Amino acid sequence: MNGLDFEKPILELENKIQELKNFTSQKKINLSPEIKRLEDKLSRLRAEIYTNLTAWQRVQIARHPARPYTLDYIQMFLSDFIELHGDRNFADDKAIVAGFVRLDQQRFMVIGHQKGRDTKKNLMRNFGCAHPEGYRKALRLMNLAEKFDLPIVVFIDTPGAYPGIGAEERGQAQSIALNLREMASIAVPILAIVIGEGGSGGALGIGVADRICVLENAYYSVISPEGCAAILWKSGSKAPEAAEALKLTANDLLKSGIIDEVIPEPLGGAHRDPEKMSTTLKIAIQRYLGELLALSKPDLLKARYKKFRNIGKFMDE
């Protein structure tokens, strides 16, 4: 498994333990006491490192190439997925996947950003950066969910909306703005979960929801740390400082009242134990959909409006 810089001590110890286990198996020598001592040391080291992560380190985990993406979660704990394509205007944006799905007996519409695992797939998925047609596809399918009175679950994982010339020519800003307006009045429950990166308007374009959750090592921010550093310090090397200043971690967002829950991850990140992460996510989705489906539509829309009106504070001096 690929390791991050701050994980090197953990990976070195894991490799050492594996070497001793292989040596024990090959040479028929009992090294159990030594292996047990190193495993205890590894447990303490993991706890020490992963419970004291900086904001920048959490950003790095959110971007880990082995981290589960939208289609991974759909495959792990959802069923009867029927993917739907296209915005009925220009093209099908593969940076956003969507369709009908089932969780036990509950049907709903799932929409999410999708990245690739290798260069070829990342180019096809545009590294999870959606074009205007991606946001138009998402809105089209949200309206379809409303027509069939089905709740909507959104998985957010994008560095941001694609900023290229073609995207701007096709109305990138307008498509995101339209989604913000329309999602505020869609009369079915909407649950949004940031599973990795939650970058700027690219994330918010499908993120107006009744409940917003962020995975423990995901982030949600108005701009990427590198972008912020480039503007404030004229240098991307200041990204760690920018990450701290942006207050973009799940715990910071919860304290600010921007999100409703921090969903815990396995120690070391979702990629360390995808099955455990999918089980946790499944339970959270069931709980929130049950809570939101119990509300009447007028109450649901009033609460959604109030939620976003209450985000952010200012002082008038």
N, C-alpha and C positions, 0 to 999 in steps of 0.2 A: 504493500500500500504506500502511495506517495505520502511523504511526510513534510510538514511545514518546518521552518527554521527553528521555532521554539519547541518543536516536538522531537528534535534530534536526540536528546538524552533518553527519551522514552523508547524511540526506535532502536537505539543502540542496545538498550537493556533487553528489549524484546528479542533482538537478534541473538544476543548472548545466551538467553534462556533457550531459544530454539536450537542453537548450536550444541548446548549441553544435553538437551533431550535427544538430538540426533546421535551424539557421541555415546550416550547411555544405551540407545537402541542398537547401535552398530557393534560396540565393544563389550556389551553385556556387563557394564560396570555400574554400580549403584551410586548415583550422584543426587539422589532425592533430597538430602538435607541442603545441599548447595542450591539446587533448583528452587526449593521452597523458600530459602532465604532471599534469593533474587526476585522471586515472584512477590514476596511481601514488600520488598523494596520498590518494585515496579508499581504496586498498588498505591503505596504512599506517594511516589513520584507523580503518578497520574492525578491523584487527588490534589496535590499541591499545585501542579501546573494548571489543570483545567478549572479549578475553582478560583483562580486568581488571574484570569485572562484580561488583557487590556482590550479596549474597543477595537484597535487595529487587528489584534489577534483574532477576535470574533469575526471581523470582516474577512480575514483570510480563511477561516473555517467555512463561512458562508459561501465562499467561492471554490471550495475544495472540489477538484474534478471528479471525485468519487461520490460526492453528495447526491442523495436521491433527488430526482427531478419529478415533474408532474406526472409523466407517463409511468414512472417507476411506482409511484404511490397508487395510481389507478390500477396497475397490474397486481400490486401486492394485496390490496384489501377492498377494492371495488369490483363490481361484476357487471356484465351485460353492457359494456361500453360500446356505444354507437357514435363514432366520430363524425362530426359534421364539418363541412368545409365552405370557404368562400364568403366574401362580403356582398355578393350579387352586384358588384360595381366594377371591381378592377381585377382582383386575384385572390388566391388563398395564401394567407401569410402563415408559414409553418413555424414562426416564432411563438404563435399562440395556438394551442390545441383546445378543442372543446367538443362536447357532445353529451348525450343522455347517458346516465349511469345509474347503478343501483348499489345501495349499501344495505344489506339484509333486505328488509321489505320496503325501504324508503327509496323512491326514485327521485332524482334531481338532475340539474344541469351542472356539469363541471366545466370550468374554464381555467386555463392556466398557461403561464409562460413555459416554454420548453427550450432547453439548451441541448447541445450535442456532446457526445462522448469523445469524438475525435475531430480532426480538422475538417474532414468531408461533411460530417453531420453538423458541425458547428456552422459551416458555411451555409448549409441548407436551412438551418434554424436561425441563421443570422445572429448567433451567440445569445439568443434569447431577447434580442432587441426588436420589438415589433414595429412594423410600418403602419401607416394609417389604415390600410385594409385589415390589419390584425385587430385594431380597436373597433373597426366597423363590423367585422365578423363577430367579435365578442358582444357588441350591442345588439346585433341582429338575433343572436342566440339567446340573449337575456330576454328580449321581447318575446321570443318563441317560448321560453320557459314560463313567462308570465301568462301567455295565452293558454298553456296547458296547466296553469296553477301549480308549477313545480318550483321548489326552492332552488337557489343557486349557490354553489360552493366554488370559490375562487382560490387558486394557488398562485401566489405572486413570487416570481424569481427572475428578475431582470436588472441589468446594470442601468437601464433607462431606455426610453423610446429611441428608435434609430434616428440620428440627426443628419442624415445625408440629404443631398439636394433633391433627389427624387421624392423622398418622403415629404420634404417641405413643399414641393410643388403639388403634391397630391393632398395637402392639407393636414399635416401631422398635428399641429396645434389645435386646429378646429375639431379634428376627430376625437382628441382627448377631452377637449372642453365639452363637446356634445355628450360624451359618455358620462362626465361628471354631472351634468344637468339631468340626463335621463335616468341614471342609476338612482338619483335621489327620489324618484317617484315611481320606480318599478314596484308593483304591489305584491311582491312575494319575498320571503325571507332571503337575505344575502349574507353569507358568511365568507370572509376573506382571511386567508392564512398566508403569511409571508414565510415561505419555506427555505429561502436562501437570500438572494439580494432583493432589496426593495428600493430601487433607484428612481427618485424624482417622479416626474409626470408619467413615466413609463409604467411605474407601479400603481400610481394613483388612478390611472386611466381605467383600471378594472378593480379599483379598491374602495369604492364608496359602498360601504356595507353596514349592516345592522350590528355585526360583531366583527372586530378585527383582532386577530391573534398573530403572534410572532414566535417562531421557534427560538429556543434559547440562544442559539448561535447565529441566528439570522440578523439582518439589520434593515432598517426602514428610514430613508433619509431624503431630504430635499435635493441633495447632490451627492455624488460619490466623494470619498475622501480625497482622491487624486484631483478631481475637478475643483474642489474647495481649496486645496493647497495651491493649485496653479493660479487661482484668482487672488488669494490673499498673500501668498508668499512667492508667487512666480516660480514655484518649484514643486514638482510631484514628490520630491523626497520628504516633504513635510506632511505626507499623508497620515502618518501615525498621530501627529499633533492635531490634524484636522478631524480625524475620527473621534478623538476625545472631545473636541470642542463642539462637534455636531450633535452629541448626545443621541447617537443613532442605535445604541444597543437595545435589546428587548426590555431590559430592566429600566433603562432611562426612559423609554417610551411609555412604560407602564406608570412610572412616577409622574410623568407629565400628563397623564390622562388621555393619551392619544390612542392607546390600544386597550383591549379588555383583558388580555391574558398572555402570560409568557408560557408557552408549551415546553416542558422540559425535554431535553435530548439525552440520549445515552452519553455516558462520560466520554468526552473526546469528540463528540459530534454525531450527527445522524448517520454519517457514512460508516461509523464504527459498528453500528448494529441496526441496519435498515429495518429488519423485521420488528424489533422492539419499538423503533420510531413509528412505524406504520400502525402498530397496535395502539400506541398513545394517541396518534392522530385520529384514528378511527373512533376511539372513545370520545375525544373532544368534539368531533363532527356530530356524532349521535346526540351528545348532550346539548349542543347549541341548536341543532335543528329541532330537537324536541321542545326546547324553550321558546324558539321563535315561532314555530308552527302553532303554538298555543295562543298567540296574540291575534287579535282581529286585525284586518288590513288597515283600518284607520289608525289604530294604536301603533301598529308597526311603522307606518310612515311618519307619524308624529314623533316617535322615539328616534327614528333615524335622523330626522331634521334637527331635533334637539341635540343629538349626539355631536353632529358636526358643527353646530353653532357654538357648542361649549368648548370646542378645541381651540387652544391658544388664548393667551392673556396679554393684555397690554396695560401700560400705565400712562395716564394723561396728566402731565405735570404743568 
